[in-house]
């Protein structure tokens, strides 16, 4: 069952909105590829967390580079 708007799996309930939205996006794509709901939910959340952790790390590296060029 694809998820939309405020309809999302209970395990996403306490996640920050940006992670929850990305998780739903990923999980829906996994469902379209034929994965079962449980797998899609778990992988969606894991990949969303990794996505934002990587973005945060990239931002921190960019900030460090900016701080060193001053």
Secondary structure, 3 states (H helix, E strand, C coil): CCCCCCCCCHHHCCCCHHHHHHHHHHHHHHHHCCCCHHHHHHHHHHHHHHHHHHHHHHHHHHHHHHHHCC
